[in-house]
Amino acid sequence: MRIGFIGLGAMGEPMARNLASANFLNVIWNRTTEKAEVLAKELGVHKAKSPEKLAKKSDVVFTCVSADDDVLDVIWSMLPGLGPGKIVVDTSTVSSATAKSAAKMLEDKGASFLDAPVSGGVEGAKNATLAMMIGGESDVLNRVKSVLDVLATRIVLMGPTGSGQGTKAVNQAMAAGINQAVTEALAFAHELGLPMDKVIDVISGGAAGNWFLEHRGPSMTHAQFQPGFKVELHQKDLRICKRMAEEKGLKLPLTIQTITDYEILIQEGYGEEDISALYRLKP
Ligand code: NAP
């Protein structure tokens, strides 16, 4: 199976590396060409001149780009190179509606689509321990399952196209609440004059322990906010969550609060920092 990969950012690059290590990766493309040139040389894979050329050289294409329009742009550019039997697996976080539009574009070419957003952060991408939530047909998933196993330790088919992104929206709403809880509580610990590294260590081993505390607690309390997961990307996701909730007549108060807080961070120039930069706003 010839695999192509588009989007070599914080998540895409380590995923592409893992596919190369498993001898699956054939060809890569990135909007900023130099990134693809350097990585292709290092991994000994092809660098395509365009998404269309990459699609021609691939049986399965992975995409990992920023937002809804970017996914649709990239798929649009690939279309002339896609045909019956080919599969696109989109690991970006976008709306369910975008996943359905992407699937429709591919269906018209006889190709298949899986929405396959991931959770587990840059660490999960590097260590191949991502959780992957899939929307699409089970027979399509079965055809690529051995490849997905190289990237993720938990792969769950959630239902038809868009269900993967629906599940990811739930994940992102939850992540907003966790970010609020962890940053607020650690600011509280700081005000109490407690030894922060010990606070993080002992709480991580108890009932309030969680991934974000363990992986981002030490860095945020040392004023390190290197992504990780950029504020502006989570902001994009939370706007998707808010829209999807509103369509169901729901309000998500923690999501709405976090959108407001991230807007402040973005205005202050911290949009490219990790989402733990929310700690900056806590008293
Ligand atoms: P990133 O580091 O900002 O990388 C974004 C990638 O998308 C880059 O390769 C960029 O190309 C490419 N791109 C953006 N717009 C494009 C367009 N219109 N056409 C072609 N390529 C385009 O972002 P990331 O952190 O890897 O996130 C990628 C996706 O994964 C996002 O949907 C994000 O929400 C999701 N995600 C992120 C994390 C995380 O912890 N970071 C975790 C789970 C899911 P250039 O190099 O040219 O800029």
py3Dmol code that shows the C-alpha trace and the ligand (Angstrom):
import py3Dmol

protein = """\
ATOM      1  CA  MET A   1       0.000   0.000   0.000  1.00  0.00           C
ATOM      2  CA  ARG A   2       1.527   3.347  -1.044  1.00  0.00           C
ATOM      3  CA  ILE A   3       0.933   6.039   1.573  1.00  0.00           C
ATOM      4  CA  GLY A   4       1.044   9.802   1.046  1.00  0.00           C
ATOM      5  CA  PHE A   5       1.029  12.440   3.798  1.00  0.00           C
ATOM      6  CA  ILE A   6      -0.039  16.086   3.516  1.00  0.00           C
ATOM      7  CA  GLY A   7       0.546  18.635   6.318  1.00  0.00           C
ATOM      8  CA  LEU A   8       3.844  18.328   8.173  1.00  0.00           C
ATOM      9  CA  GLY A   9       3.087  20.529  11.183  1.00  0.00           C
ATOM     10  CA  ALA A  10       3.414  19.785  14.902  1.00  0.00           C
ATOM     11  CA  MET A  11       1.185  16.688  14.546  1.00  0.00           C
ATOM     12  CA  GLY A  12       1.705  15.693  10.924  1.00  0.00           C
ATOM     13  CA  GLU A  13       5.481  15.519  10.976  1.00  0.00           C
ATOM     14  CA  PRO A  14       5.757  12.947  13.793  1.00  0.00           C
ATOM     15  CA  MET A  15       2.907  10.916  12.283  1.00  0.00           C
ATOM     16  CA  ALA A  16       4.720  10.888   8.926  1.00  0.00           C
ATOM     17  CA  ARG A  17       7.913   9.823  10.697  1.00  0.00           C
ATOM     18  CA  ASN A  18       6.124   6.871  12.310  1.00  0.00           C
ATOM     19  CA  LEU A  19       4.666   5.793   8.968  1.00  0.00           C
ATOM     20  CA  ALA A  20       8.148   5.980   7.457  1.00  0.00           C
ATOM     21  CA  SER A  21       9.623   3.910  10.305  1.00  0.00           C
ATOM     22  CA  ALA A  22       7.035   1.227   9.558  1.00  0.00           C
ATOM     23  CA  ASN A  23       7.997   1.362   5.849  1.00  0.00           C
ATOM     24  CA  PHE A  24       4.527   2.595   4.844  1.00  0.00           C
ATOM     25  CA  LEU A  25       5.372   6.129   3.728  1.00  0.00           C
ATOM     26  CA  ASN A  26       5.950   6.744   0.025  1.00  0.00           C
ATOM     27  CA  VAL A  27       5.449  10.471  -0.586  1.00  0.00           C
ATOM     28  CA  ILE A  28       4.874  13.750   1.306  1.00  0.00           C
ATOM     29  CA  TRP A  29       3.715  17.278   0.495  1.00  0.00           C
ATOM     30  CA  ASN A  30       3.613  20.434   2.593  1.00  0.00           C
ATOM     31  CA  ARG A  31       2.409  23.947   1.719  1.00  0.00           C
ATOM     32  CA  THR A  32       5.728  25.388   2.899  1.00  0.00           C
ATOM     33  CA  THR A  33       7.903  23.393   0.533  1.00  0.00           C
ATOM     34  CA  GLU A  34      11.161  23.497   2.492  1.00  0.00           C
ATOM     35  CA  LYS A  35       9.670  21.427   5.333  1.00  0.00           C
ATOM     36  CA  ALA A  36       8.799  18.630   2.897  1.00  0.00           C
ATOM     37  CA  GLU A  37      12.168  18.857   1.160  1.00  0.00           C
ATOM     38  CA  VAL A  38      14.127  18.456   4.384  1.00  0.00           C
ATOM     39  CA  LEU A  39      11.934  15.648   5.738  1.00  0.00           C
ATOM     40  CA  ALA A  40      11.781  13.734   2.429  1.00  0.00           C
ATOM     41  CA  LYS A  41      15.577  13.728   2.277  1.00  0.00           C
ATOM     42  CA  GLU A  42      15.887  12.582   5.872  1.00  0.00           C
ATOM     43  CA  LEU A  43      13.280   9.807   5.569  1.00  0.00           C
ATOM     44  CA  GLY A  44      14.236   8.694   2.066  1.00  0.00           C
ATOM     45  CA  VAL A  45      10.728   9.233   0.650  1.00  0.00           C
ATOM     46  CA  HIS A  46       9.445  11.206  -2.353  1.00  0.00           C
ATOM     47  CA  LYS A  47       8.411  14.852  -2.150  1.00  0.00           C
ATOM     48  CA  ALA A  48       5.457  15.591  -4.414  1.00  0.00           C
ATOM     49  CA  LYS A  49       5.265  18.869  -6.339  1.00  0.00           C
ATOM     50  CA  SER A  50       1.531  19.220  -5.625  1.00  0.00           C
ATOM     51  CA  PRO A  51      -1.322  17.514  -3.750  1.00  0.00           C
ATOM     52  CA  GLU A  52      -2.537  16.184  -7.112  1.00  0.00           C
ATOM     53  CA  LYS A  53       0.829  14.544  -7.854  1.00  0.00           C
ATOM     54  CA  LEU A  54       0.925  13.123  -4.320  1.00  0.00           C
ATOM     55  CA  ALA A  55      -2.567  11.649  -4.788  1.00  0.00           C
ATOM     56  CA  LYS A  56      -1.494  10.015  -8.053  1.00  0.00           C
ATOM     57  CA  LYS A  57       1.413   8.293  -6.275  1.00  0.00           C
ATOM     58  CA  SER A  58      -0.702   7.082  -3.313  1.00  0.00           C
ATOM     59  CA  ASP A  59      -3.312   4.460  -2.500  1.00  0.00           C
ATOM     60  CA  VAL A  60      -4.040   6.105   0.858  1.00  0.00           C
ATOM     61  CA  VAL A  61      -3.521   9.798   1.637  1.00  0.00           C
ATOM     62  CA  PHE A  62      -3.371  11.189   5.164  1.00  0.00           C
ATOM     63  CA  THR A  63      -4.112  14.876   5.681  1.00  0.00           C
ATOM     64  CA  CYS A  64      -3.286  16.867   8.811  1.00  0.00           C
ATOM     65  CA  VAL A  65      -3.875  20.577   8.173  1.00  0.00           C
ATOM     66  CA  SER A  66      -5.205  23.404  10.306  1.00  0.00           C
ATOM     67  CA  ALA A  67      -8.876  24.161   9.733  1.00  0.00           C
ATOM     68  CA  ASP A  68     -12.040  23.432   7.733  1.00  0.00           C
ATOM     69  CA  ASP A  69     -11.202  25.469   4.618  1.00  0.00           C
ATOM     70  CA  ASP A  70      -7.676  24.053   4.564  1.00  0.00           C
ATOM     71  CA  VAL A  71      -8.979  20.465   4.473  1.00  0.00           C
ATOM     72  CA  LEU A  72     -11.401  21.291   1.671  1.00  0.00           C
ATOM     73  CA  ASP A  73      -8.689  23.197  -0.282  1.00  0.00           C
ATOM     74  CA  VAL A  74      -6.258  20.310  -0.035  1.00  0.00           C
ATOM     75  CA  ILE A  75      -8.866  17.729  -1.050  1.00  0.00           C
ATOM     76  CA  TRP A  76      -9.965  19.936  -3.936  1.00  0.00           C
ATOM     77  CA  SER A  77      -6.353  20.150  -5.123  1.00  0.00           C
ATOM     78  CA  MET A  78      -5.953  16.358  -4.876  1.00  0.00           C
ATOM     79  CA  LEU A  79      -9.145  15.514  -6.789  1.00  0.00           C
ATOM     80  CA  PRO A  80      -7.630  15.072 -10.281  1.00  0.00           C
ATOM     81  CA  GLY A  81      -5.200  12.545  -8.779  1.00  0.00           C
ATOM     82  CA  LEU A  82      -7.871  10.535  -6.945  1.00  0.00           C
ATOM     83  CA  GLY A  83      -9.995   7.713  -8.274  1.00  0.00           C
ATOM     84  CA  PRO A  84     -11.785   4.450  -7.402  1.00  0.00           C
ATOM     85  CA  GLY A  85     -10.194   2.444  -4.596  1.00  0.00           C
ATOM     86  CA  LYS A  86      -8.212   5.360  -3.154  1.00  0.00           C
ATOM     87  CA  ILE A  87      -8.788   6.447   0.439  1.00  0.00           C
ATOM     88  CA  VAL A  88      -8.264   9.814   2.161  1.00  0.00           C
ATOM     89  CA  VAL A  89      -7.885   9.739   5.953  1.00  0.00           C
ATOM     90  CA  ASP A  90      -8.236  13.223   7.441  1.00  0.00           C
ATOM     91  CA  THR A  91      -6.660  13.529  10.889  1.00  0.00           C
ATOM     92  CA  SER A  92      -7.255  17.308  11.185  1.00  0.00           C
ATOM     93  CA  THR A  93      -9.821  18.647  13.646  1.00  0.00           C
ATOM     94  CA  VAL A  94     -12.701  20.219  11.709  1.00  0.00           C
ATOM     95  CA  SER A  95     -16.495  20.211  11.794  1.00  0.00           C
ATOM     96  CA  SER A  96     -18.662  17.195  10.996  1.00  0.00           C
ATOM     97  CA  ALA A  97     -20.156  19.250   8.142  1.00  0.00           C
ATOM     98  CA  THR A  98     -16.707  19.657   6.568  1.00  0.00           C
ATOM     99  CA  ALA A  99     -16.080  15.918   6.895  1.00  0.00           C
ATOM    100  CA  LYS A 100     -19.351  15.263   5.060  1.00  0.00           C
ATOM    101  CA  SER A 101     -18.447  17.757   2.296  1.00  0.00           C
ATOM    102  CA  ALA A 102     -15.031  16.131   1.901  1.00  0.00           C
ATOM    103  CA  ALA A 103     -16.583  12.659   1.699  1.00  0.00           C
ATOM    104  CA  LYS A 104     -19.023  13.872  -0.973  1.00  0.00           C
ATOM    105  CA  MET A 105     -16.220  15.341  -3.096  1.00  0.00           C
ATOM    106  CA  LEU A 106     -14.392  12.010  -2.962  1.00  0.00           C
ATOM    107  CA  GLU A 107     -17.482   9.908  -3.535  1.00  0.00           C
ATOM    108  CA  ASP A 108     -17.978  11.688  -6.860  1.00  0.00           C
ATOM    109  CA  LYS A 109     -14.509  10.388  -7.870  1.00  0.00           C
ATOM    110  CA  GLY A 110     -15.189   6.850  -6.580  1.00  0.00           C
ATOM    111  CA  ALA A 111     -12.720   7.356  -3.704  1.00  0.00           C
ATOM    112  CA  SER A 112     -13.431   6.895   0.026  1.00  0.00           C
ATOM    113  CA  PHE A 113     -13.035   9.134   3.053  1.00  0.00           C
ATOM    114  CA  LEU A 114     -12.566   8.630   6.773  1.00  0.00           C
ATOM    115  CA  ASP A 115     -12.720  11.469   9.268  1.00  0.00           C
ATOM    116  CA  ALA A 116     -10.098  10.388  11.759  1.00  0.00           C
ATOM    117  CA  PRO A 117      -9.320  13.195  14.208  1.00  0.00           C
ATOM    118  CA  VAL A 118      -6.839  12.344  16.916  1.00  0.00           C
ATOM    119  CA  SER A 119      -6.215  13.149  20.559  1.00  0.00           C
ATOM    120  CA  GLY A 120      -3.060  12.723  22.601  1.00  0.00           C
ATOM    121  CA  GLY A 121      -1.102  15.841  21.696  1.00  0.00           C
ATOM    122  CA  VAL A 122       2.275  16.120  20.062  1.00  0.00           C
ATOM    123  CA  GLU A 123       3.575  13.526  22.534  1.00  0.00           C
ATOM    124  CA  GLY A 124       0.924  11.052  21.372  1.00  0.00           C
ATOM    125  CA  ALA A 125       1.840  11.720  17.734  1.00  0.00           C
ATOM    126  CA  LYS A 126       5.556  11.179  18.455  1.00  0.00           C
ATOM    127  CA  ASN A 127       5.057   8.076  20.585  1.00  0.00           C
ATOM    128  CA  ALA A 128       2.361   6.619  18.298  1.00  0.00           C
ATOM    129  CA  THR A 129      -0.059   6.486  21.215  1.00  0.00           C
ATOM    130  CA  LEU A 130      -2.849   8.629  19.753  1.00  0.00           C
ATOM    131  CA  ALA A 131      -6.539   7.981  20.283  1.00  0.00           C
ATOM    132  CA  MET A 132      -8.275   8.074  16.899  1.00  0.00           C
ATOM    133  CA  MET A 133     -12.019   8.592  16.534  1.00  0.00           C
ATOM    134  CA  ILE A 134     -13.299   7.501  13.142  1.00  0.00           C
ATOM    135  CA  GLY A 135     -16.300   8.370  11.039  1.00  0.00           C
ATOM    136  CA  GLY A 136     -17.009   6.365   7.896  1.00  0.00           C
ATOM    137  CA  GLU A 137     -17.623   2.852   6.599  1.00  0.00           C
ATOM    138  CA  SER A 138     -16.231  -0.158   8.470  1.00  0.00           C
ATOM    139  CA  ASP A 139     -14.966  -1.834   5.271  1.00  0.00           C
ATOM    140  CA  VAL A 140     -12.922   1.286   4.453  1.00  0.00           C
ATOM    141  CA  LEU A 141     -11.529   1.321   7.991  1.00  0.00           C
ATOM    142  CA  ASN A 142     -10.618  -2.370   7.714  1.00  0.00           C
ATOM    143  CA  ARG A 143      -8.583  -1.666   4.581  1.00  0.00           C
ATOM    144  CA  VAL A 144      -6.377   0.895   6.371  1.00  0.00           C
ATOM    145  CA  LYS A 145      -6.466  -0.470   9.937  1.00  0.00           C
ATOM    146  CA  SER A 146      -2.930  -1.922   9.779  1.00  0.00           C
ATOM    147  CA  VAL A 147      -1.625   1.538   8.823  1.00  0.00           C
ATOM    148  CA  LEU A 148      -3.587   3.344  11.538  1.00  0.00           C
ATOM    149  CA  ASP A 149      -2.145   0.903  14.080  1.00  0.00           C
ATOM    150  CA  VAL A 150       1.227   2.521  13.413  1.00  0.00           C
ATOM    151  CA  LEU A 151      -0.104   5.876  14.656  1.00  0.00           C
ATOM    152  CA  ALA A 152      -2.608   5.134  17.383  1.00  0.00           C
ATOM    153  CA  THR A 153      -3.160   2.738  20.260  1.00  0.00           C
ATOM    154  CA  ARG A 154      -6.910   3.336  20.424  1.00  0.00           C
ATOM    155  CA  ILE A 155      -8.914   3.346  17.182  1.00  0.00           C
ATOM    156  CA  VAL A 156     -12.687   3.453  17.481  1.00  0.00           C
ATOM    157  CA  LEU A 157     -15.268   3.579  14.692  1.00  0.00           C
ATOM    158  CA  MET A 158     -17.871   6.028  16.008  1.00  0.00           C
ATOM    159  CA  GLY A 159     -20.419   5.761  13.172  1.00  0.00           C
ATOM    160  CA  PRO A 160     -20.993   7.290   9.727  1.00  0.00           C
ATOM    161  CA  THR A 161     -18.969  10.138   8.202  1.00  0.00           C
ATOM    162  CA  GLY A 162     -18.809  13.109  10.605  1.00  0.00           C
ATOM    163  CA  SER A 163     -19.077  10.981  13.770  1.00  0.00           C
ATOM    164  CA  GLY A 164     -15.325  11.077  14.277  1.00  0.00           C
ATOM    165  CA  GLN A 165     -15.361  14.882  14.203  1.00  0.00           C
ATOM    166  CA  GLY A 166     -18.466  14.955  16.434  1.00  0.00           C
ATOM    167  CA  THR A 167     -16.550  12.903  18.992  1.00  0.00           C
ATOM    168  CA  LYS A 168     -13.527  15.152  18.635  1.00  0.00           C
ATOM    169  CA  ALA A 169     -15.743  18.196  19.342  1.00  0.00           C
ATOM    170  CA  VAL A 170     -16.769  16.510  22.605  1.00  0.00           C
ATOM    171  CA  ASN A 171     -13.073  15.919  23.356  1.00  0.00           C
ATOM    172  CA  GLN A 172     -12.238  19.575  22.702  1.00  0.00           C
ATOM    173  CA  ALA A 173     -15.081  20.868  24.897  1.00  0.00           C
ATOM    174  CA  MET A 174     -13.794  18.589  27.663  1.00  0.00           C
ATOM    175  CA  ALA A 175     -10.222  19.796  27.112  1.00  0.00           C
ATOM    176  CA  ALA A 176     -11.408  23.399  27.575  1.00  0.00           C
ATOM    177  CA  GLY A 177     -12.908  22.542  30.981  1.00  0.00           C
ATOM    178  CA  ILE A 178      -9.767  20.668  31.996  1.00  0.00           C
ATOM    179  CA  ASN A 179      -7.586  23.617  30.963  1.00  0.00           C
ATOM    180  CA  GLN A 180      -9.760  25.978  33.047  1.00  0.00           C
ATOM    181  CA  ALA A 181      -9.670  23.659  36.073  1.00  0.00           C
ATOM    182  CA  VAL A 182      -5.936  22.925  35.960  1.00  0.00           C
ATOM    183  CA  THR A 183      -4.750  26.509  35.350  1.00  0.00           C
ATOM    184  CA  GLU A 184      -7.095  27.946  37.990  1.00  0.00           C
ATOM    185  CA  ALA A 185      -6.122  25.329  40.617  1.00  0.00           C
ATOM    186  CA  LEU A 186      -2.380  25.693  39.940  1.00  0.00           C
ATOM    187  CA  ALA A 187      -2.647  29.492  40.255  1.00  0.00           C
ATOM    188  CA  PHE A 188      -4.402  28.836  43.597  1.00  0.00           C
ATOM    189  CA  ALA A 189      -1.536  26.542  44.678  1.00  0.00           C
ATOM    190  CA  HIS A 190       0.963  29.244  43.718  1.00  0.00           C
ATOM    191  CA  GLU A 191      -0.867  31.825  45.842  1.00  0.00           C
ATOM    192  CA  LEU A 192      -0.806  29.380  48.777  1.00  0.00           C
ATOM    193  CA  GLY A 193       2.982  29.332  48.453  1.00  0.00           C
ATOM    194  CA  LEU A 194       3.115  25.561  47.893  1.00  0.00           C
ATOM    195  CA  PRO A 195       6.057  23.833  46.137  1.00  0.00           C
ATOM    196  CA  MET A 196       4.600  23.611  42.626  1.00  0.00           C
ATOM    197  CA  ASP A 197       6.554  20.615  41.327  1.00  0.00           C
ATOM    198  CA  LYS A 198       5.460  18.589  44.360  1.00  0.00           C
ATOM    199  CA  VAL A 199       1.843  19.752  43.973  1.00  0.00           C
ATOM    200  CA  ILE A 200       1.823  18.529  40.357  1.00  0.00           C
ATOM    201  CA  ASP A 201       3.533  15.271  41.270  1.00  0.00           C
ATOM    202  CA  VAL A 202       1.261  14.265  44.132  1.00  0.00           C
ATOM    203  CA  ILE A 203      -2.008  15.409  42.523  1.00  0.00           C
ATOM    204  CA  SER A 204      -1.100  13.570  39.304  1.00  0.00           C
ATOM    205  CA  GLY A 205      -1.135  10.336  41.312  1.00  0.00           C
ATOM    206  CA  GLY A 206      -4.613  10.870  42.778  1.00  0.00           C
ATOM    207  CA  ALA A 207      -8.230  11.246  41.687  1.00  0.00           C
ATOM    208  CA  ALA A 208      -7.697  14.741  40.202  1.00  0.00           C
ATOM    209  CA  GLY A 209      -4.736  13.557  38.141  1.00  0.00           C
ATOM    210  CA  ASN A 210      -5.025  13.992  34.373  1.00  0.00           C
ATOM    211  CA  TRP A 211      -2.948  14.118  31.154  1.00  0.00           C
ATOM    212  CA  PHE A 212      -2.937  17.921  30.945  1.00  0.00           C
ATOM    213  CA  LEU A 213      -1.750  18.392  34.536  1.00  0.00           C
ATOM    214  CA  GLU A 214       0.999  15.829  34.102  1.00  0.00           C
ATOM    215  CA  HIS A 215       2.230  17.011  30.672  1.00  0.00           C
ATOM    216  CA  ARG A 216       1.624  20.765  30.824  1.00  0.00           C
ATOM    217  CA  GLY A 217       1.625  21.515  34.590  1.00  0.00           C
ATOM    218  CA  PRO A 218       5.438  21.544  34.927  1.00  0.00           C
ATOM    219  CA  SER A 219       5.973  23.742  31.862  1.00  0.00           C
ATOM    220  CA  MET A 220       3.208  26.270  32.555  1.00  0.00           C
ATOM    221  CA  THR A 221       4.343  26.820  36.151  1.00  0.00           C
ATOM    222  CA  HIS A 222       7.829  27.546  34.768  1.00  0.00           C
ATOM    223  CA  ALA A 223       6.304  30.054  32.311  1.00  0.00           C
ATOM    224  CA  GLN A 224       7.035  27.810  29.302  1.00  0.00           C
ATOM    225  CA  PHE A 225       4.234  27.831  26.756  1.00  0.00           C
ATOM    226  CA  GLN A 226       5.790  26.283  23.671  1.00  0.00           C
ATOM    227  CA  PRO A 227       3.212  24.289  21.651  1.00  0.00           C
ATOM    228  CA  GLY A 228       2.010  21.571  22.005  1.00  0.00           C
ATOM    229  CA  PHE A 229      -1.374  22.678  20.908  1.00  0.00           C
ATOM    230  CA  LYS A 230      -1.750  26.274  19.814  1.00  0.00           C
ATOM    231  CA  VAL A 231      -4.340  28.540  21.451  1.00  0.00           C
ATOM    232  CA  GLU A 232      -5.610  29.633  18.036  1.00  0.00           C
ATOM    233  CA  LEU A 233      -6.188  26.004  16.957  1.00  0.00           C
ATOM    234  CA  HIS A 234      -8.158  25.155  20.106  1.00  0.00           C
ATOM    235  CA  GLN A 235     -10.074  28.423  19.654  1.00  0.00           C
ATOM    236  CA  LYS A 236     -11.045  27.227  16.147  1.00  0.00           C
ATOM    237  CA  ASP A 237     -12.215  23.905  17.635  1.00  0.00           C
ATOM    238  CA  LEU A 238     -14.229  25.553  20.411  1.00  0.00           C
ATOM    239  CA  ARG A 239     -16.070  27.712  17.907  1.00  0.00           C
ATOM    240  CA  ILE A 240     -17.011  24.455  16.131  1.00  0.00           C
ATOM    241  CA  CYS A 241     -18.223  23.017  19.484  1.00  0.00           C
ATOM    242  CA  LYS A 242     -20.265  26.153  20.204  1.00  0.00           C
ATOM    243  CA  ARG A 243     -21.911  26.053  16.774  1.00  0.00           C
ATOM    244  CA  MET A 244     -22.693  22.331  17.003  1.00  0.00           C
ATOM    245  CA  ALA A 245     -24.165  22.789  20.513  1.00  0.00           C
ATOM    246  CA  GLU A 246     -26.271  25.759  19.422  1.00  0.00           C
ATOM    247  CA  GLU A 247     -27.705  23.658  16.590  1.00  0.00           C
ATOM    248  CA  LYS A 248     -28.972  21.313  19.310  1.00  0.00           C
ATOM    249  CA  GLY A 249     -30.266  24.209  21.494  1.00  0.00           C
ATOM    250  CA  LEU A 250     -27.449  23.668  24.017  1.00  0.00           C
ATOM    251  CA  LYS A 251     -25.083  26.060  25.757  1.00  0.00           C
ATOM    252  CA  LEU A 252     -21.595  24.969  26.799  1.00  0.00           C
ATOM    253  CA  PRO A 253     -20.619  27.492  29.515  1.00  0.00           C
ATOM    254  CA  LEU A 254     -17.016  26.300  29.958  1.00  0.00           C
ATOM    255  CA  THR A 255     -16.476  26.340  26.206  1.00  0.00           C
ATOM    256  CA  ILE A 256     -17.915  29.869  25.938  1.00  0.00           C
ATOM    257  CA  GLN A 257     -15.730  31.109  28.827  1.00  0.00           C
ATOM    258  CA  THR A 258     -12.657  29.572  27.220  1.00  0.00           C
ATOM    259  CA  ILE A 259     -13.436  31.184  23.844  1.00  0.00           C
ATOM    260  CA  THR A 260     -13.559  34.565  25.642  1.00  0.00           C
ATOM    261  CA  ASP A 261     -10.291  33.890  27.487  1.00  0.00           C
ATOM    262  CA  TYR A 262      -8.487  32.662  24.361  1.00  0.00           C
ATOM    263  CA  GLU A 263      -9.638  35.800  22.520  1.00  0.00           C
ATOM    264  CA  ILE A 264      -7.809  37.857  25.163  1.00  0.00           C
ATOM    265  CA  LEU A 265      -4.675  35.715  24.767  1.00  0.00           C
ATOM    266  CA  ILE A 266      -4.824  36.039  20.973  1.00  0.00           C
ATOM    267  CA  GLN A 267      -5.275  39.844  21.235  1.00  0.00           C
ATOM    268  CA  GLU A 268      -2.235  39.973  23.539  1.00  0.00           C
ATOM    269  CA  GLY A 269      -0.136  38.080  20.967  1.00  0.00           C
ATOM    270  CA  TYR A 270      -0.164  34.620  22.591  1.00  0.00           C
ATOM    271  CA  GLY A 271      -2.242  32.796  19.937  1.00  0.00           C
ATOM    272  CA  GLU A 272       0.684  30.644  18.808  1.00  0.00           C
ATOM    273  CA  GLU A 273       1.503  29.532  22.351  1.00  0.00           C
ATOM    274  CA  ASP A 274       0.338  26.270  23.883  1.00  0.00           C
ATOM    275  CA  ILE A 275      -3.185  26.290  25.353  1.00  0.00           C
ATOM    276  CA  SER A 276      -1.638  26.103  28.842  1.00  0.00           C
ATOM    277  CA  ALA A 277      -0.935  29.836  28.275  1.00  0.00           C
ATOM    278  CA  LEU A 278      -4.391  30.226  29.855  1.00  0.00           C
ATOM    279  CA  TYR A 279      -2.342  30.162  33.096  1.00  0.00           C
ATOM    280  CA  ARG A 280      -1.232  33.702  32.156  1.00  0.00           C
ATOM    281  CA  LEU A 281      -4.781  34.952  32.824  1.00  0.00           C
ATOM    282  CA  LYS A 282      -5.203  33.320  36.209  1.00  0.00           C
ATOM    283  CA  PRO A 283      -4.653  35.561  39.223  1.00  0.00           C
TER     284      PRO A 283
END
"""
ligand_1 = """\
48
NAP
P 0.419 23.231 12.816
O 1.668 22.829 13.509
O 0.029 24.667 12.785
O 0.513 22.655 11.304
C -0.506 22.913 10.377
C -0.150 22.229 9.069
O -1.209 22.458 8.131
C 1.127 22.769 8.420
O 1.792 21.726 7.761
C 0.565 23.780 7.413
O 1.429 24.052 6.345
C -0.661 23.029 6.942
N -1.672 23.899 6.336
C -2.444 24.829 6.944
N -3.272 25.401 6.072
C -3.059 24.797 4.886
C -3.610 24.957 3.588
N -4.588 25.844 3.328
N -3.135 24.174 2.591
C -2.164 23.276 2.828
N -1.587 23.080 4.034
C -2.030 23.844 5.045
O -0.854 22.464 13.423
P -0.914 21.050 14.187
O -0.774 21.299 15.644
O -0.048 20.080 13.499
O -2.462 20.705 13.943
C -2.916 20.134 12.718
C -4.357 19.654 12.922
O -4.377 18.665 13.982
C -5.302 20.785 13.369
O -6.579 20.569 12.817
C -5.344 20.609 14.887
O -6.537 21.136 15.437
C -5.247 19.098 15.023
N -4.685 18.599 16.298
C -3.624 19.201 16.899
C -3.130 18.678 18.098
C -1.950 19.287 18.797
O -1.722 18.961 19.997
N -1.149 20.128 18.151
C -3.718 17.541 18.660
C -4.763 16.935 17.996
C -5.256 17.472 16.808
P 2.616 25.135 6.503
O 3.791 24.356 7.034
O 2.835 25.651 5.155
O 2.155 26.195 7.463
"""
view = py3Dmol.view(width=600, height=400)
view.addModel(protein, "pdb")
view.setStyle({"model": 0}, {"cartoon": {"style": "trace"}})
view.addModel(ligand_1, "xyz")
view.setStyle({"model": 1}, {"stick": {}})
view.zoomTo()
view.show()
